[in-house]
């Protein structure tokens, strides 16, 4: 801010308002940077096969919506068990962040992932095939913890890679 000697009261007020706006912008940018770092840590921990990170990085009342428009979210415990099951069937599963954006209290990520299908998965026999997918996640963060995630995955493509077939219904 330049000196205020000889400045009109209106100019001084405008300078103070501009500085307050700049400080608010800096504070929001810092929060968004922290939120991106939190999301990156989640991806890193999951890629290590660690599922204990849920207890540290997610809020106790966390809600997981998959698909994103589902009405009944999974709890933190249910989500953690789902990830454990997934990592058993695809032990080398790896997420790669392709794009990551933080806006206010949200982190939006486009992720590619791949893993080898080595153990049965929900009644589907393991094939040894490498399975790849693309995912969009919107995470909401409060007080440094993920409180909600909404996720979309190309499930049809994944199921086909697992050996499933899509056939038209036969009318009787």
HELIX and SHEET records of a PDB file:
HELIX    1   1 UNK A    9  UNK A   47  1                                  39    
HELIX    2   2 UNK A   53  UNK A   57  1                                   5    
HELIX    3   3 UNK A   76  UNK A   89  1                                  14    
HELIX    4   4 UNK A  155  UNK A  161  1                                   7    
SHEET    1   A 5 UNK A  58  UNK A  66  0                                        
SHEET    2   A 5 UNK A 145  UNK A 153  1                                        
SHEET    3   A 5 UNK A 130  UNK A 142 -1                                        
SHEET    4   A 5 UNK A 106  UNK A 116 -1                                        
SHEET    5   A 5 UNK A  94  UNK A 103 -1                                        
END                                                                             
